[in-house]
């Protein structure tokens, strides 16, 4: 089976190009508006499901810190060292 591809004429090419621009313009403006809206809201918190997942998955680490508070000192010193670098 052989597929025959015919070249696109200049008029057809311009028509397809303008049609593509018209169809994608709405999507692009909606995406830009959504980004600007998120910036205006200054939404720095993750979604609620992500917070719940962090609480559930971070329980082991929290219990480790309660059982051995020396880890808090190690974490704090590591933070200071990383910030200094």
PDB file with one MODEL, atoms N, CA, C and O in Angstrom:
MODEL        1
ATOM      1  N   UNK A   1       0.843  -1.173   0.000  1.00  0.00           N
ATOM      2  CA  UNK A   1       0.000   0.000   0.000  1.00  0.00           C
ATOM      3  C   UNK A   1       0.888   1.236   0.000  1.00  0.00           C
ATOM      4  O   UNK A   1       1.783   1.372   0.834  1.00  0.00           O
ATOM      5  N   UNK A   2       0.638   2.100  -0.911  1.00  0.00           N
ATOM      6  CA  UNK A   2       1.461   3.294  -1.053  1.00  0.00           C
ATOM      7  C   UNK A   2       0.603   4.534  -0.797  1.00  0.00           C
ATOM      8  O   UNK A   2      -0.501   4.659  -1.327  1.00  0.00           O
ATOM      9  N   UNK A   3       1.124   5.439   0.016  1.00  0.00           N
ATOM     10  CA  UNK A   3       0.402   6.666   0.327  1.00  0.00           C
ATOM     11  C   UNK A   3       0.963   7.778  -0.539  1.00  0.00           C
ATOM     12  O   UNK A   3       2.172   8.004  -0.587  1.00  0.00           O
ATOM     13  N   UNK A   4       0.062   8.466  -1.219  1.00  0.00           N
ATOM     14  CA  UNK A   4       0.474   9.559  -2.094  1.00  0.00           C
ATOM     15  C   UNK A   4       0.190  10.870  -1.372  1.00  0.00           C
ATOM     16  O   UNK A   4      -0.938  11.131  -0.954  1.00  0.00           O
ATOM     17  N   UNK A   5       1.221  11.684  -1.233  1.00  0.00           N
ATOM     18  CA  UNK A   5       1.082  12.971  -0.561  1.00  0.00           C
ATOM     19  C   UNK A   5       1.173  14.063  -1.619  1.00  0.00           C
ATOM     20  O   UNK A   5       2.146  14.152  -2.367  1.00  0.00           O
ATOM     21  N   UNK A   6       0.135  14.887  -1.659  1.00  0.00           N
ATOM     22  CA  UNK A   6       0.133  15.985  -2.616  1.00  0.00           C
ATOM     23  C   UNK A   6       0.608  17.246  -1.921  1.00  0.00           C
ATOM     24  O   UNK A   6       0.307  17.460  -0.747  1.00  0.00           O
ATOM     25  N   UNK A   7       1.351  18.086  -2.637  1.00  0.00           N
ATOM     26  CA  UNK A   7       1.817  19.327  -2.021  1.00  0.00           C
ATOM     27  C   UNK A   7       0.644  20.275  -1.765  1.00  0.00           C
ATOM     28  O   UNK A   7      -0.370  20.236  -2.462  1.00  0.00           O
ATOM     29  N   UNK A   8       0.807  21.121  -0.755  1.00  0.00           N
ATOM     30  CA  UNK A   8      -0.228  22.094  -0.403  1.00  0.00           C
ATOM     31  C   UNK A   8       0.057  23.386  -1.154  1.00  0.00           C
ATOM     32  O   UNK A   8       1.194  23.856  -1.194  1.00  0.00           O
ATOM     33  N   UNK A   9      -0.978  23.949  -1.741  1.00  0.00           N
ATOM     34  CA  UNK A   9      -0.794  25.205  -2.466  1.00  0.00           C
ATOM     35  C   UNK A   9      -0.599  26.341  -1.473  1.00  0.00           C
ATOM     36  O   UNK A   9      -0.905  26.205  -0.289  1.00  0.00           O
ATOM     37  N   UNK A  10      -0.078  27.481  -1.976  1.00  0.00           N
ATOM     38  CA  UNK A  10       0.167  28.632  -1.107  1.00  0.00           C
ATOM     39  C   UNK A  10      -1.134  29.118  -0.484  1.00  0.00           C
ATOM     40  O   UNK A  10      -1.171  29.430   0.706  1.00  0.00           O
ATOM     41  N   UNK A  11      -2.187  29.184  -1.262  1.00  0.00           N
ATOM     42  CA  UNK A  11      -3.471  29.670  -0.776  1.00  0.00           C
ATOM     43  C   UNK A  11      -4.009  28.727   0.305  1.00  0.00           C
ATOM     44  O   UNK A  11      -4.509  29.164   1.341  1.00  0.00           O
ATOM     45  N   UNK A  12      -3.894  27.436   0.037  1.00  0.00           N
ATOM     46  CA  UNK A  12      -4.335  26.434   1.001  1.00  0.00           C
ATOM     47  C   UNK A  12      -3.503  26.514   2.287  1.00  0.00           C
ATOM     48  O   UNK A  12      -4.037  26.382   3.388  1.00  0.00           O
ATOM     49  N   UNK A  13      -2.218  26.727   2.141  1.00  0.00           N
ATOM     50  CA  UNK A  13      -1.322  26.819   3.290  1.00  0.00           C
ATOM     51  C   UNK A  13      -1.683  28.017   4.159  1.00  0.00           C
ATOM     52  O   UNK A  13      -1.755  27.902   5.382  1.00  0.00           O
ATOM     53  N   UNK A  14      -1.910  29.170   3.526  1.00  0.00           N
ATOM     54  CA  UNK A  14      -2.290  30.368   4.273  1.00  0.00           C
ATOM     55  C   UNK A  14      -3.637  30.171   4.964  1.00  0.00           C
ATOM     56  O   UNK A  14      -3.828  30.606   6.100  1.00  0.00           O
ATOM     57  N   UNK A  15      -4.548  29.527   4.290  1.00  0.00           N
ATOM     58  CA  UNK A  15      -5.869  29.260   4.860  1.00  0.00           C
ATOM     59  C   UNK A  15      -5.754  28.354   6.085  1.00  0.00           C
ATOM     60  O   UNK A  15      -6.362  28.613   7.123  1.00  0.00           O
ATOM     61  N   UNK A  16      -4.971  27.298   5.947  1.00  0.00           N
ATOM     62  CA  UNK A  16      -4.779  26.380   7.074  1.00  0.00           C
ATOM     63  C   UNK A  16      -4.071  27.070   8.240  1.00  0.00           C
ATOM     64  O   UNK A  16      -4.402  26.837   9.403  1.00  0.00           O
ATOM     65  N   UNK A  17      -3.102  27.915   7.920  1.00  0.00           N
ATOM     66  CA  UNK A  17      -2.374  28.636   8.957  1.00  0.00           C
ATOM     67  C   UNK A  17      -3.291  29.584   9.716  1.00  0.00           C
ATOM     68  O   UNK A  17      -3.253  29.625  10.946  1.00  0.00           O
ATOM     69  N   UNK A  18      -4.115  30.347   9.001  1.00  0.00           N
ATOM     70  CA  UNK A  18      -5.016  31.279   9.688  1.00  0.00           C
ATOM     71  C   UNK A  18      -6.077  30.525  10.478  1.00  0.00           C
ATOM     72  O   UNK A  18      -6.481  30.973  11.551  1.00  0.00           O
ATOM     73  N   UNK A  19      -6.528  29.400   9.971  1.00  0.00           N
ATOM     74  CA  UNK A  19      -7.509  28.579  10.697  1.00  0.00           C
ATOM     75  C   UNK A  19      -6.888  28.044  11.991  1.00  0.00           C
ATOM     76  O   UNK A  19      -7.533  28.042  13.039  1.00  0.00           O
ATOM     77  N   UNK A  20      -5.654  27.598  11.913  1.00  0.00           N
ATOM     78  CA  UNK A  20      -4.960  27.096  13.098  1.00  0.00           C
ATOM     79  C   UNK A  20      -4.789  28.203  14.138  1.00  0.00           C
ATOM     80  O   UNK A  20      -4.998  27.972  15.329  1.00  0.00           O
ATOM     81  N   UNK A  21      -4.411  29.399  13.694  1.00  0.00           N
ATOM     82  CA  UNK A  21      -4.235  30.514  14.623  1.00  0.00           C
ATOM     83  C   UNK A  21      -5.547  30.876  15.301  1.00  0.00           C
ATOM     84  O   UNK A  21      -5.563  31.151  16.501  1.00  0.00           O
ATOM     85  N   UNK A  22      -6.646  30.883  14.555  1.00  0.00           N
ATOM     86  CA  UNK A  22      -7.951  31.199  15.134  1.00  0.00           C
ATOM     87  C   UNK A  22      -8.362  30.158  16.168  1.00  0.00           C
ATOM     88  O   UNK A  22      -8.902  30.501  17.220  1.00  0.00           O
ATOM     89  N   UNK A  23      -8.109  28.895  15.872  1.00  0.00           N
ATOM     90  CA  UNK A  23      -8.521  27.824  16.777  1.00  0.00           C
ATOM     91  C   UNK A  23      -7.677  27.782  18.045  1.00  0.00           C
ATOM     92  O   UNK A  23      -8.185  27.440  19.113  1.00  0.00           O
ATOM     93  N   UNK A  24      -6.408  28.122  17.943  1.00  0.00           N
ATOM     94  CA  UNK A  24      -5.540  28.048  19.118  1.00  0.00           C
ATOM     95  C   UNK A  24      -5.510  29.339  19.922  1.00  0.00           C
ATOM     96  O   UNK A  24      -5.085  29.331  21.078  1.00  0.00           O
ATOM     97  N   UNK A  25      -5.945  30.433  19.343  1.00  0.00           N
ATOM     98  CA  UNK A  25      -5.908  31.727  20.041  1.00  0.00           C
ATOM     99  C   UNK A  25      -6.730  31.691  21.324  1.00  0.00           C
ATOM    100  O   UNK A  25      -6.280  32.198  22.352  1.00  0.00           O
ATOM    101  N   UNK A  26      -7.916  31.108  21.288  1.00  0.00           N
ATOM    102  CA  UNK A  26      -8.777  31.044  22.465  1.00  0.00           C
ATOM    103  C   UNK A  26      -8.112  30.237  23.574  1.00  0.00           C
ATOM    104  O   UNK A  26      -8.126  30.650  24.733  1.00  0.00           O
ATOM    105  N   UNK A  27      -7.534  29.097  23.229  1.00  0.00           N
ATOM    106  CA  UNK A  27      -6.886  28.249  24.227  1.00  0.00           C
ATOM    107  C   UNK A  27      -5.709  28.962  24.876  1.00  0.00           C
ATOM    108  O   UNK A  27      -5.518  28.880  26.089  1.00  0.00           O
ATOM    109  N   UNK A  28      -4.930  29.653  24.074  1.00  0.00           N
ATOM    110  CA  UNK A  28      -3.768  30.367  24.604  1.00  0.00           C
ATOM    111  C   UNK A  28      -4.187  31.500  25.526  1.00  0.00           C
ATOM    112  O   UNK A  28      -3.592  31.686  26.587  1.00  0.00           O
ATOM    113  N   UNK A  29      -5.214  32.268  25.131  1.00  0.00           N
ATOM    114  CA  UNK A  29      -5.662  33.363  25.993  1.00  0.00           C
ATOM    115  C   UNK A  29      -6.241  32.833  27.297  1.00  0.00           C
ATOM    116  O   UNK A  29      -6.070  33.457  28.344  1.00  0.00           O
ATOM    117  N   UNK A  30      -6.918  31.698  27.252  1.00  0.00           N
ATOM    118  CA  UNK A  30      -7.438  31.101  28.483  1.00  0.00           C
ATOM    119  C   UNK A  30      -6.302  30.644  29.402  1.00  0.00           C
ATOM    120  O   UNK A  30      -6.384  30.821  30.618  1.00  0.00           O
ATOM    121  N   UNK A  31      -5.250  30.062  28.838  1.00  0.00           N
ATOM    122  CA  UNK A  31      -4.112  29.614  29.642  1.00  0.00           C
ATOM    123  C   UNK A  31      -3.400  30.803  30.284  1.00  0.00           C
ATOM    124  O   UNK A  31      -3.028  30.743  31.456  1.00  0.00           O
ATOM    125  N   UNK A  32      -3.211  31.865  29.537  1.00  0.00           N
ATOM    126  CA  UNK A  32      -2.554  33.060  30.069  1.00  0.00           C
ATOM    127  C   UNK A  32      -3.412  33.676  31.174  1.00  0.00           C
ATOM    128  O   UNK A  32      -2.887  34.081  32.211  1.00  0.00           O
ATOM    129  N   UNK A  33      -4.726  33.750  30.959  1.00  0.00           N
ATOM    130  CA  UNK A  33      -5.621  34.303  31.975  1.00  0.00           C
ATOM    131  C   UNK A  33      -5.590  33.457  33.248  1.00  0.00           C
ATOM    132  O   UNK A  33      -5.629  33.992  34.355  1.00  0.00           O
ATOM    133  N   UNK A  34      -5.522  32.157  33.088  1.00  0.00           N
ATOM    134  CA  UNK A  34      -5.456  31.263  34.246  1.00  0.00           C
ATOM    135  C   UNK A  34      -4.160  31.472  35.027  1.00  0.00           C
ATOM    136  O   UNK A  34      -4.177  31.497  36.258  1.00  0.00           O
ATOM    137  N   UNK A  35      -3.051  31.621  34.330  1.00  0.00           N
ATOM    138  CA  UNK A  35      -1.777  31.868  35.000  1.00  0.00           C
ATOM    139  C   UNK A  35      -1.790  33.190  35.748  1.00  0.00           C
ATOM    140  O   UNK A  35      -1.316  33.267  36.882  1.00  0.00           O
ATOM    141  N   UNK A  36      -2.327  34.229  35.125  1.00  0.00           N
ATOM    142  CA  UNK A  36      -2.388  35.530  35.776  1.00  0.00           C
ATOM    143  C   UNK A  36      -3.313  35.497  36.988  1.00  0.00           C
ATOM    144  O   UNK A  36      -3.038  36.143  37.999  1.00  0.00           O
ATOM    145  N   UNK A  37      -4.410  34.743  36.887  1.00  0.00           N
ATOM    146  CA  UNK A  37      -5.329  34.614  38.010  1.00  0.00           C
ATOM    147  C   UNK A  37      -4.646  33.923  39.190  1.00  0.00           C
ATOM    148  O   UNK A  37      -4.825  34.327  40.339  1.00  0.00           O
ATOM    149  N   UNK A  38      -3.871  32.889  38.907  1.00  0.00           N
ATOM    150  CA  UNK A  38      -3.141  32.193  39.973  1.00  0.00           C
ATOM    151  C   UNK A  38      -2.104  33.108  40.615  1.00  0.00           C
ATOM    152  O   UNK A  38      -1.884  33.046  41.824  1.00  0.00           O
ATOM    153  N   UNK A  39      -1.469  33.954  39.815  1.00  0.00           N
ATOM    154  CA  UNK A  39      -0.497  34.898  40.375  1.00  0.00           C
ATOM    155  C   UNK A  39      -1.193  35.916  41.272  1.00  0.00           C
ATOM    156  O   UNK A  39      -0.666  36.285  42.322  1.00  0.00           O
ATOM    157  N   UNK A  40      -2.384  36.375  40.856  1.00  0.00           N
ATOM    158  CA  UNK A  40      -3.121  37.354  41.650  1.00  0.00           C
ATOM    159  C   UNK A  40      -3.591  36.769  42.976  1.00  0.00           C
ATOM    160  O   UNK A  40      -3.608  37.460  43.995  1.00  0.00           O
ATOM    161  N   UNK A  41      -3.965  35.513  42.961  1.00  0.00           N
ATOM    162  CA  UNK A  41      -4.435  34.873  44.184  1.00  0.00           C
ATOM    163  C   UNK A  41      -3.286  34.643  45.161  1.00  0.00           C
ATOM    164  O   UNK A  41      -3.513  34.480  46.360  1.00  0.00           O
ATOM    165  N   UNK A  42      -2.066  34.630  44.659  1.00  0.00           N
ATOM    166  CA  UNK A  42      -0.875  34.348  45.467  1.00  0.00           C
ATOM    167  C   UNK A  42      -1.079  33.049  46.231  1.00  0.00           C
ATOM    168  O   UNK A  42      -0.853  32.981  47.439  1.00  0.00           O
ATOM    169  N   UNK A  43      -1.500  32.041  45.525  1.00  0.00           N
ATOM    170  CA  UNK A  43      -1.829  30.755  46.109  1.00  0.00           C
ATOM    171  C   UNK A  43      -0.555  29.936  46.302  1.00  0.00           C
ATOM    172  O   UNK A  43      -0.130  29.196  45.415  1.00  0.00           O
ATOM    173  N   UNK A  44       0.043  30.088  47.486  1.00  0.00           N
ATOM    174  CA  UNK A  44       1.305  29.381  47.733  1.00  0.00           C
ATOM    175  C   UNK A  44       1.095  28.048  48.433  1.00  0.00           C
ATOM    176  O   UNK A  44       2.035  27.264  48.559  1.00  0.00           O
ATOM    177  N   UNK A  45      -0.123  27.778  48.890  1.00  0.00           N
ATOM    178  CA  UNK A  45      -0.397  26.497  49.535  1.00  0.00           C
ATOM    179  C   UNK A  45      -0.692  25.422  48.493  1.00  0.00           C
ATOM    180  O   UNK A  45      -1.322  25.696  47.471  1.00  0.00           O
ATOM    181  N   UNK A  46      -0.239  24.206  48.756  1.00  0.00           N
ATOM    182  CA  UNK A  46      -0.597  23.107  47.854  1.00  0.00           C
ATOM    183  C   UNK A  46      -2.080  22.766  48.022  1.00  0.00           C
ATOM    184  O   UNK A  46      -2.706  23.215  48.982  1.00  0.00           O
ATOM    185  N   UNK A  47      -2.642  21.989  47.116  1.00  0.00           N
ATOM    186  CA  UNK A  47      -4.054  21.613  47.239  1.00  0.00           C
ATOM    187  C   UNK A  47      -4.292  20.779  48.505  1.00  0.00           C
ATOM    188  O   UNK A  47      -3.365  20.159  49.026  1.00  0.00           O
ATOM    189  N   UNK A  48      -5.527  20.766  48.992  1.00  0.00           N
ATOM    190  CA  UNK A  48      -5.817  20.038  50.245  1.00  0.00           C
ATOM    191  C   UNK A  48      -5.440  18.562  50.208  1.00  0.00           C
ATOM    192  O   UNK A  48      -4.997  18.017  51.219  1.00  0.00           O
ATOM    193  N   UNK A  49      -5.609  17.901  49.056  1.00  0.00           N
ATOM    194  CA  UNK A  49      -5.265  16.480  48.995  1.00  0.00           C
ATOM    195  C   UNK A  49      -3.764  16.276  49.178  1.00  0.00           C
ATOM    196  O   UNK A  49      -3.336  15.262  49.729  1.00  0.00           O
ATOM    197  N   UNK A  50      -2.961  17.244  48.714  1.00  0.00           N
ATOM    198  CA  UNK A  50      -1.509  17.125  48.875  1.00  0.00           C
ATOM    199  C   UNK A  50      -1.107  17.344  50.335  1.00  0.00           C
ATOM    200  O   UNK A  50      -0.190  16.690  50.832  1.00  0.00           O
ATOM    201  N   UNK A  51      -1.787  18.255  51.015  1.00  0.00           N
ATOM    202  CA  UNK A  51      -1.509  18.481  52.438  1.00  0.00           C
ATOM    203  C   UNK A  51      -1.849  17.225  53.230  1.00  0.00           C
ATOM    204  O   UNK A  51      -1.084  16.809  54.101  1.00  0.00           O
ATOM    205  N   UNK A  52      -3.006  16.615  52.927  1.00  0.00           N
ATOM    206  CA  UNK A  52      -3.389  15.380  53.618  1.00  0.00           C
ATOM    207  C   UNK A  52      -2.375  14.267  53.359  1.00  0.00           C
ATOM    208  O   UNK A  52      -2.038  13.511  54.270  1.00  0.00           O
ATOM    209  N   UNK A  53      -1.893  14.164  52.136  1.00  0.00           N
ATOM    210  CA  UNK A  53      -0.894  13.137  51.805  1.00  0.00           C
ATOM    211  C   UNK A  53       0.407  13.385  52.564  1.00  0.00           C
ATOM    212  O   UNK A  53       1.042  12.439  53.030  1.00  0.00           O
ATOM    213  N   UNK A  54       0.809  14.659  52.691  1.00  0.00           N
ATOM    214  CA  UNK A  54       2.034  14.965  53.445  1.00  0.00           C
ATOM    215  C   UNK A  54       1.888  14.613  54.918  1.00  0.00           C
ATOM    216  O   UNK A  54       2.831  14.125  55.542  1.00  0.00           O
ATOM    217  N   UNK A  55       0.692  14.863  55.478  1.00  0.00           N
ATOM    218  CA  UNK A  55       0.467  14.532  56.891  1.00  0.00           C
ATOM    219  C   UNK A  55       0.534  13.025  57.095  1.00  0.00           C
ATOM    220  O   UNK A  55       1.188  12.545  58.020  1.00  0.00           O
ATOM    221  N   UNK A  56      -0.146  12.284  56.226  1.00  0.00           N
ATOM    222  CA  UNK A  56      -0.171  10.824  56.373  1.00  0.00           C
ATOM    223  C   UNK A  56       1.207  10.225  56.122  1.00  0.00           C
ATOM    224  O   UNK A  56       1.665   9.379  56.890  1.00  0.00           O
ATOM    225  N   UNK A  57       1.870  10.657  55.053  1.00  0.00           N
ATOM    226  CA  UNK A  57       3.159  10.064  54.701  1.00  0.00           C
ATOM    227  C   UNK A  57       4.296  10.567  55.583  1.00  0.00           C
ATOM    228  O   UNK A  57       5.328   9.905  55.694  1.00  0.00           O
ATOM    229  N   UNK A  58       4.123  11.727  56.212  1.00  0.00           N
ATOM    230  CA  UNK A  58       5.182  12.285  57.056  1.00  0.00           C
ATOM    231  C   UNK A  58       5.081  11.883  58.512  1.00  0.00           C
ATOM    232  O   UNK A  58       5.887  12.329  59.328  1.00  0.00           O
ATOM    233  N   UNK A  59       4.106  11.048  58.858  1.00  0.00           N
ATOM    234  CA  UNK A  59       3.914  10.651  60.249  1.00  0.00           C
ATOM    235  C   UNK A  59       5.137   9.915  60.796  1.00  0.00           C
ATOM    236  O   UNK A  59       5.538  10.150  61.936  1.00  0.00           O
ATOM    237  N   UNK A  60       5.732   9.032  60.000  1.00  0.00           N
ATOM    238  CA  UNK A  60       6.912   8.282  60.455  1.00  0.00           C
ATOM    239  C   UNK A  60       8.064   9.218  60.791  1.00  0.00           C
ATOM    240  O   UNK A  60       8.733   9.047  61.810  1.00  0.00           O
ATOM    241  N   UNK A  61       8.293  10.204  59.938  1.00  0.00           N
ATOM    242  CA  UNK A  61       9.390  11.140  60.188  1.00  0.00           C
ATOM    243  C   UNK A  61       9.121  11.977  61.439  1.00  0.00           C
ATOM    244  O   UNK A  61      10.044  12.261  62.202  1.00  0.00           O
ATOM    245  N   UNK A  62       7.869  12.372  61.653  1.00  0.00           N
ATOM    246  CA  UNK A  62       7.512  13.132  62.840  1.00  0.00           C
ATOM    247  C   UNK A  62       7.764  12.314  64.105  1.00  0.00           C
ATOM    248  O   UNK A  62       8.291  12.828  65.091  1.00  0.00           O
ATOM    249  N   UNK A  63       7.386  11.046  64.069  1.00  0.00           N
ATOM    250  CA  UNK A  63       7.608  10.174  65.230  1.00  0.00           C
ATOM    251  C   UNK A  63       9.099   9.946  65.467  1.00  0.00           C
ATOM    252  O   UNK A  63       9.529   9.823  66.614  1.00  0.00           O
ATOM    253  N   UNK A  64       9.890   9.888  64.398  1.00  0.00           N
ATOM    254  CA  UNK A  64      11.342   9.740  64.550  1.00  0.00           C
ATOM    255  C   UNK A  64      11.922  10.948  65.271  1.00  0.00           C
ATOM    256  O   UNK A  64      12.784  10.798  66.137  1.00  0.00           O
ATOM    257  N   UNK A  65      11.453  12.153  64.918  1.00  0.00           N
ATOM    258  CA  UNK A  65      11.940  13.364  65.584  1.00  0.00           C
ATOM    259  C   UNK A  65      11.518  13.403  67.045  1.00  0.00           C
ATOM    260  O   UNK A  65      12.269  13.889  67.891  1.00  0.00           O
ATOM    261  N   UNK A  66      10.327  12.899  67.355  1.00  0.00           N
ATOM    262  CA  UNK A  66       9.891  12.870  68.752  1.00  0.00           C
ATOM    263  C   UNK A  66      10.697  11.874  69.578  1.00  0.00           C
ATOM    264  O   UNK A  66      10.990  12.127  70.747  1.00  0.00           O
ATOM    265  N   UNK A  67      11.051  10.758  68.982  1.00  0.00           N
ATOM    266  CA  UNK A  67      11.790   9.730  69.718  1.00  0.00           C
ATOM    267  C   UNK A  67      13.260  10.088  69.886  1.00  0.00           C
ATOM    268  O   UNK A  67      13.884   9.695  70.872  1.00  0.00           O
ATOM    269  N   UNK A  68      13.820  10.829  68.933  1.00  0.00           N
ATOM    270  CA  UNK A  68      15.236  11.179  69.007  1.00  0.00           C
ATOM    271  C   UNK A  68      15.407  12.646  68.606  1.00  0.00           C
ATOM    272  O   UNK A  68      15.630  12.936  67.431  1.00  0.00           O
ATOM    273  N   UNK A  69      15.305  13.579  69.567  1.00  0.00           N
ATOM    274  CA  UNK A  69      15.372  15.010  69.256  1.00  0.00           C
ATOM    275  C   UNK A  69      16.735  15.454  68.715  1.00  0.00           C
ATOM    276  O   UNK A  69      16.862  16.579  68.229  1.00  0.00           O
ATOM    277  N   UNK A  70      17.741  14.606  68.788  1.00  0.00           N
ATOM    278  CA  UNK A  70      19.048  14.957  68.240  1.00  0.00           C
ATOM    279  C   UNK A  70      18.954  15.216  66.738  1.00  0.00           C
ATOM    280  O   UNK A  70      19.728  15.996  66.184  1.00  0.00           O
ATOM    281  N   UNK A  71      17.994  14.549  66.084  1.00  0.00           N
ATOM    282  CA  UNK A  71      17.796  14.766  64.647  1.00  0.00           C
ATOM    283  C   UNK A  71      17.436  16.216  64.348  1.00  0.00           C
ATOM    284  O   UNK A  71      17.815  16.740  63.300  1.00  0.00           O
ATOM    285  N   UNK A  72      16.705  16.876  65.258  1.00  0.00           N
ATOM    286  CA  UNK A  72      16.367  18.291  65.054  1.00  0.00           C
ATOM    287  C   UNK A  72      17.635  19.134  64.966  1.00  0.00           C
ATOM    288  O   UNK A  72      17.739  20.030  64.128  1.00  0.00           O
ATOM    289  N   UNK A  73      18.592  18.839  65.836  1.00  0.00           N
ATOM    290  CA  UNK A  73      19.866  19.566  65.808  1.00  0.00           C
ATOM    291  C   UNK A  73      20.603  19.307  64.493  1.00  0.00           C
ATOM    292  O   UNK A  73      21.146  20.235  63.894  1.00  0.00           O
ATOM    293  N   UNK A  74      20.624  18.063  64.048  1.00  0.00           N
ATOM    294  CA  UNK A  74      21.293  17.712  62.787  1.00  0.00           C
ATOM    295  C   UNK A  74      20.621  18.430  61.616  1.00  0.00           C
ATOM    296  O   UNK A  74      21.301  18.961  60.738  1.00  0.00           O
ATOM    297  N   UNK A  75      19.301  18.446  61.603  1.00  0.00           N
ATOM    298  CA  UNK A  75      18.577  19.113  60.522  1.00  0.00           C
ATOM    299  C   UNK A  75      18.837  20.616  60.549  1.00  0.00           C
ATOM    300  O   UNK A  75      19.042  21.226  59.500  1.00  0.00           O
ATOM    301  N   UNK A  76      18.831  21.217  61.737  1.00  0.00           N
ATOM    302  CA  UNK A  76      19.054  22.657  61.858  1.00  0.00           C
ATOM    303  C   UNK A  76      20.462  23.046  61.411  1.00  0.00           C
ATOM    304  O   UNK A  76      20.633  24.029  60.690  1.00  0.00           O
ATOM    305  N   UNK A  77      21.458  22.291  61.829  1.00  0.00           N
ATOM    306  CA  UNK A  77      22.841  22.571  61.421  1.00  0.00           C
ATOM    307  C   UNK A  77      22.995  22.380  59.917  1.00  0.00           C
ATOM    308  O   UNK A  77      23.694  23.156  59.266  1.00  0.00           O
ATOM    309  N   UNK A  78      22.354  21.360  59.358  1.00  0.00           N
ATOM    310  CA  UNK A  78      22.413  21.142  57.908  1.00  0.00           C
ATOM    311  C   UNK A  78      21.771  22.303  57.162  1.00  0.00           C
ATOM    312  O   UNK A  78      22.270  22.737  56.124  1.00  0.00           O
ATOM    313  N   UNK A  79      20.663  22.802  57.696  1.00  0.00           N
ATOM    314  CA  UNK A  79      19.993  23.952  57.080  1.00  0.00           C
ATOM    315  C   UNK A  79      20.898  25.178  57.098  1.00  0.00           C
ATOM    316  O   UNK A  79      21.029  25.868  56.087  1.00  0.00           O
ATOM    317  N   UNK A  80      21.520  25.451  58.237  1.00  0.00           N
ATOM    318  CA  UNK A  80      22.423  26.602  58.334  1.00  0.00           C
ATOM    319  C   UNK A  80      23.616  26.461  57.383  1.00  0.00           C
ATOM    320  O   UNK A  80      24.045  27.433  56.763  1.00  0.00           O
ATOM    321  N   UNK A  81      24.136  25.255  57.280  1.00  0.00           N
ATOM    322  CA  UNK A  81      25.276  25.016  56.386  1.00  0.00           C
ATOM    323  C   UNK A  81      24.866  25.202  54.931  1.00  0.00           C
ATOM    324  O   UNK A  81      25.597  25.818  54.155  1.00  0.00           O
ATOM    325  N   UNK A  82      23.714  24.679  54.561  1.00  0.00           N
ATOM    326  CA  UNK A  82      23.235  24.828  53.183  1.00  0.00           C
ATOM    327  C   UNK A  82      22.959  26.294  52.857  1.00  0.00           C
ATOM    328  O   UNK A  82      23.239  26.752  51.749  1.00  0.00           O
ATOM    329  N   UNK A  83      22.413  27.025  53.822  1.00  0.00           N
ATOM    330  CA  UNK A  83      22.116  28.431  53.594  1.00  0.00           C
ATOM    331  C   UNK A  83      23.406  29.242  53.447  1.00  0.00           C
ATOM    332  O   UNK A  83      23.460  30.185  52.658  1.00  0.00           O
ATOM    333  N   UNK A  84      24.434  28.879  54.198  1.00  0.00           N
ATOM    334  CA  UNK A  84      25.707  29.589  54.136  1.00  0.00           C
ATOM    335  C   UNK A  84      26.405  29.349  52.800  1.00  0.00           C
ATOM    336  O   UNK A  84      27.097  30.229  52.289  1.00  0.00           O
ATOM    337  N   UNK A  85      26.221  28.168  52.244  1.00  0.00           N
ATOM    338  CA  UNK A  85      26.862  27.862  50.953  1.00  0.00           C
ATOM    339  C   UNK A  85      26.110  28.553  49.853  1.00  0.00           C
ATOM    340  O   UNK A  85      26.476  28.433  48.684  1.00  0.00           O
TER     341      UNK A  85
ENDMDL
END
